Structure formats: structure tokens, C-alpha cells
Amino acid sequence: MTTIKNFEDLKAWQKARELAGYVYELTRTDKFSRDFGLRDQIQRAASSTMHNIAEGFESGSDPEFVRFLKMARRSAGEVQSQLYLALDVSYVIEDERLKAHALATEVKRLINGMMTYLRKSD
């Protein structure tokens, strides 16, 4: 297996970056951008997902990396929950929610795989 030297090479981080970018795109719409609370919270959760993956990778310890991956996974779940609220108040349409939800699900799947790998390597 190839040793990954940079967090940017992690598929989970790449997909989390894609999720964050899409969330920022969604929150630029007129109605969504004026709801400062929800807009800021979903943006923070989306960016926290990618940042926790990077921070955990840089920790240099597998148990610490797993701890940060758990936080990243929770943040991705938070994005998914907030998307329902955004849908309920008509800030996004169902197709947009589904796309973002699928991205978050993929991030969580990749994070789970990384956690399994790191726990086995202990």
C-alpha cells in the first residue's frame, strides 16, 4: 500500500472539500445568505469536516487521527441534518439536498474506512 504523505492525497479529505464547496455554493443564494444563523452553521460544519481530517492526519498518531476522524464524521452528519432544515424553509430544493446529502454520505463512508484501517494497524 502506498504511504500517504499529505492530507490532500486522502480521498476523504478530497470529498470533504467537494462537500464544503457545494455547501458554500448553496448558501450563496439570496434567501439562504440572509439567514446568518443557518448559513454560518452549515458552512462551519462543512468546513469542519475537511479541516478535522487534515488536522487529524497532521497529528502524527493513529489514535489521535481516529479521534479527529470521528469529529469530521459528526460534522458531516450535522451538514446532513441542516440540509433538511434548509429544505423545509425552501432555501434549497430536493435535488440540491440530495446531492449534498450524498456527498456527506460518501465522506462518512470514506472516514469509516480510514478509521477501520487505522484501528487495525494498531
N, C-alpha and C positions, 0 to 999 in steps of 0.2 A: 504494500500500500504506500502511496506517495505521502510524504510528510508535508503537511501544510505549514507554510512559514508566515503567512499573512492572513489576517481575518478576512480580508477582501476576497480571498480564494474560497471561503466557506460558502457552500450553496445556500445554507440557511441565512447567512448574512445578506447574500445577493438577493434572495427572495424577500427578505425583510425590508431591504432597501426599496425594492419594487413596490411593496405594500405601502411603505411610508410615502413614496412619491405619488401613488394613486390616491391616498387619503388626502394629501395636500392638494392634489388636483380637484378632488370632490369638494373640499372645503373652501375653494376659491369662488364658488358660485355666490351670487348676490345674497340669497336668503341665508345660506349656511354661514357665510363670512360675518354676518351681523350677529349671530348667536355666539358671542365670545366664549361663553362657558363651555358649550358642547364642542365648538370648533377647537378651542385650545386643548380640551381634554382628549379628544380623539387624535389630535396631532401629537400630543405628548405621548400617548400610549403607542402610537405607530412608530414614532422615532425611538422611544424607549426599547421597543422590540429589537431594532437593529443595533442600538448602542449597547444594550446589555450583552448581546452576542459578542460584539467587539471587545467590550471590557472584560468579559469572562475569558476570552481567548488570550488576552494580554496578561491575565493573572498569573499564568505560568504553572498553575496547579490544576489537576483534573477535578478534585472535589470542589474547588472554588469555581472552576468553569461550569460545572454542573449546577452550582448554586445560581450563577448568573443566567444560565440557560432556563432554569425554572422561572426566573423573573421575566425573561423575554417571552416565554410561553404564556405566562399570565397576562402580560401586556397585549399579546396578540389576541387572547380571549377577550380582553377588555375592548379592543377595537371591534370585535365581532358583536359584542353586546351594544356598544354605542351606535353601531350601524343600524340596529333595529330602531333605536330612538330616532335617528336621522330619517329613517324611512317613515316612521309613524308621524313625524311632523313635516313630512314632504320636502325634506332637504335633498334627498336622493330618491331615485326611482329603484324599483326592484332589481332591474338588470345591473345597476351600479352596486347595489348592496351585495348581490350575488357574486359579482366579480371580486369585490374587496373581501368578502367572506371567504371565497375560495382561495385567494392569496394568503389570507391569515391561516386557513386550514393547512395549506401547503407548508407554510413557515412552521407551524406547530408539528407537523409530521417530520420535517427535517430536523427540528430541535429534538424531538423524541428519539430519532435515530442516533443523533450525536450523543445524547445522554446515555443511551444503551451502550454505545461503543465505548464511551469514557468509563462507564462503570465496569465493563468487562476488562478493561485494561488495567484496573487497579490491582 
